């Protein structure tokens, strides 16, 4: 059994909405953690089908109900703030209003929708001493488009509002147009720096619908791709943070080592971003004795050189002065907002699908969860450093004694009808969630994608409060969120 995956018959929708929302509150009160909350069109145009996914004591759990679009529902956000982004998204996509929502603003603008980014209702702070600083949506370099509106008193930020949606592509609708068995190339581009995690989540859910789970060797090689992706992106993040604080030894060395990590992916699958690594039914890798030797050698190089630069990074007074105490998100705030991934773990929240929702691979080859408690930029940098070490140790254990993986077979077979398959994979930012639902004929009727960035952008906004505006680049890079992963 894979605990990060759930496949079940489509839950019965014939229940009063009041019972559904009562159940959601009860699950939260019992300690279940909200993973996702989303809607899809019903067979009845007047209704919307709501789905809530929880991580409970026994693993993933699902609750469902239909509500009248026109009536909407009473918001849960004031009592459970983790619902806030999902309720906003649900209203934007389906028009079912969460009444009494405290911050009912756009998440992204649906393609062809009536609303425009220029209509965004920014929060205002009154006072002649208060000034606003607007940044974006066009940025320097290769930064993706997003608008940041700072409300400041002097140099101190009182509020930051982040407006996204400039890269909204209608990805979920696109995923319903092609063959469900041939969506991997599109899935890999949902958030380009998280290609492996998204591809694995898609394949995991699809394989549940076709009842063709992969063997342990295939899962292990998928894990190799995921951890290489994690190492590469953590190195990129550390390099960027070092550049922002003028610690150029770190910027150059971490950046150089990232090149080694992504070139290792290219050696194995032909793509530095891991495109093509995972396909339904297996993996597609060019692995032989020579490539395994190169993989081992590259990991040894990263391990040797990163230890040197980590020591200098952690001991440099200038680094500690710029990162410690800056951009703090407390444990309580992280839990309330429902932050996930490294942003949550850096604030003391123990959440990692690799250890919490582990299947056979996690049992046979466990990985140690890394947690920091200070919740500042230093914690988010330190967590990256420690997670790279854990990933390197896991990779050593994973490739020891591994044989050449079998090529991914041409995936065949019909999708099981009237099924809901949910997969959660721990990408380098946090949990990647894919939910695939079939109709009575076995056709794909709905595809829900959730990148961890969706849940963490508000955490970035909160981290900047009471900091100087000059600290924003450091806070931003410490979270390292995806614009296109949010916009989809």
Rosetta blueprint (number, residue, H / E / L):
1 X L
2 X L
3 X L
4 X L
5 X E
6 X E
7 X E
8 X E
9 X E
10 X L
11 X L
12 X L
13 X L
14 X L
15 X L
16 X L
17 X H
18 X H
19 X H
20 X H
21 X H
22 X H
23 X H
24 X H
25 X H
26 X H
27 X H
28 X H
29 X H
30 X L
31 X L
32 X L
33 X E
34 X E
35 X E
36 X E
37 X E
38 X E
39 X E
40 X E
41 X E
42 X L
43 X L
44 X L
45 X L
46 X L
47 X E
48 X E
49 X E
50 X E
51 X E
52 X E
53 X E
54 X E
55 X E
56 X E
57 X L
58 X L
59 X E
60 X E
61 X E
62 X E
63 X E
64 X E
65 X E
66 X E
67 X E
68 X E
69 X L
70 X L
71 X L
72 X L
73 X E
74 X E
75 X L
76 X L
77 X L
78 X L
79 X L
80 X L
81 X H
82 X H
83 X H
84 X H
85 X H
86 X H
87 X H
88 X H
89 X H
90 X H
91 X H
92 X H
93 X H
94 X H
95 X L
96 X L
97 X L
98 X E
99 X E
100 X L
101 X L
102 X L
103 X L
104 X L
105 X L
106 X L
107 X L
108 X L
109 X L
110 X L
111 X L
112 X L
113 X L
114 X L
115 X L
116 X L
117 X H
118 X H
119 X H
120 X L
121 X L
122 X L
123 X L
124 X L
125 X L
126 X L
127 X L
128 X L
129 X L
130 X E
131 X E
132 X E
133 X E
134 X E
135 X E
136 X L
137 X L
138 X L
139 X L
140 X L
141 X L
142 X L
143 X L
144 X L
145 X L
146 X L
147 X E
148 X E
149 X E
150 X E
151 X E
152 X E
153 X E
154 X L
155 X L
156 X E
157 X E
158 X E
159 X E
160 X E
161 X E
162 X E
163 X E
164 X L
165 X L
166 X L
167 X L
168 X L
169 X L
170 X L
171 X H
172 X H
173 X H
174 X H
175 X L
176 X L
177 X L
178 X L
179 X L
180 X H
181 X H
182 X H
183 X L
184 X H
185 X H
186 X H
187 X H
188 X L
189 X L
190 X L
191 X L
192 X H
193 X H
194 X H
195 X H
196 X H
197 X H
198 X H
199 X H
200 X H
201 X H
202 X H
203 X H
204 X H
205 X H
206 X H
207 X H
208 X H
209 X H
210 X H
211 X L
212 X L
213 X L
214 X L
215 X L
216 X H
217 X H
218 X H
219 X H
220 X H
221 X H
222 X H
223 X H
224 X H
225 X H
226 X H
227 X H
228 X H
229 X H
230 X H
231 X H
232 X H
233 X H
234 X H
235 X H
236 X H
237 X H
238 X H
239 X H
240 X H
241 X H
242 X H
243 X H
244 X H
245 X L
246 X L
247 X L
248 X H
249 X H
250 X H
251 X H
252 X H
253 X H
254 X H
255 X H
256 X H
257 X H
258 X H
259 X H
260 X H
261 X H
262 X H
263 X H
264 X H
265 X H
266 X H
267 X H
268 X H
269 X H
270 X L
271 X L
272 X L
273 X L
274 X L
275 X L
276 X L
277 X L
278 X E
279 X E
280 X L
281 X L
282 X E
283 X E
284 X L
285 X L
286 X L
287 X L
288 X L
289 X H
290 X H
291 X H
292 X H
293 X H
294 X H
295 X H
296 X H
297 X H
298 X H
299 X H
300 X H
301 X H
302 X H
303 X H
304 X H
305 X H
306 X H
307 X H
308 X H
309 X H
310 X H
311 X H
312 X H
313 X H
314 X H
315 X H
316 X L
317 X H
318 X H
319 X H
320 X H
321 X H
322 X H
323 X H
324 X L
325 X L
326 X L
327 X L
328 X L
329 X L
330 X L
331 X H
332 X H
333 X H
334 X H
335 X H
336 X H
337 X H
338 X L
339 X L
340 X L
341 X H
342 X H
343 X H
344 X H
345 X H
346 X L
347 X L
348 X L
349 X L
350 X L
351 X L
352 X L
353 X H
354 X H
355 X H
356 X H
357 X L
358 X L
359 X L
360 X H
361 X H
362 X H
363 X H
364 X H
365 X L
366 X L
367 X L
368 X L
369 X L
370 X L
371 X L
372 X L
373 X L
374 X L
375 X L
376 X L
377 X H
378 X H
379 X H
380 X H
381 X H
382 X H
383 X H
384 X H
385 X H
386 X H
387 X H
388 X H
389 X H
390 X H
391 X H
392 X H
393 X H
394 X H
395 X H
396 X H
397 X H
398 X H
399 X H
400 X L
401 X L
402 X L
403 X L
404 X L
405 X L
406 X L
407 X E
408 X L
409 X L
410 X L
411 X L
412 X L
413 X L
414 X L
415 X L
416 X L
417 X L
418 X L
419 X E
420 X E
421 X E
422 X E
423 X E
424 X E
425 X E
426 X E
427 X L
428 X L
429 X L
430 X L
431 X E
432 X E
433 X E
434 X E
435 X E
436 X E
437 X E
438 X E
439 X L
440 X L
441 X L
442 X L
443 X L
444 X E
445 X E
446 X E
447 X E
448 X E
449 X E
450 X E
451 X L
452 X L
453 X H
454 X H
455 X H
456 X H
457 X H
458 X H
459 X H
460 X H
461 X H
462 X H
463 X H
464 X H
465 X L
466 X L
467 X L
468 X E
469 X H
470 X H
471 X H
472 X H
473 X H
474 X H
475 X H
476 X H
477 X H
478 X H
479 X H
480 X L
481 X L
482 X L
483 X H
484 X H
485 X H
486 X H
487 X H
488 X L
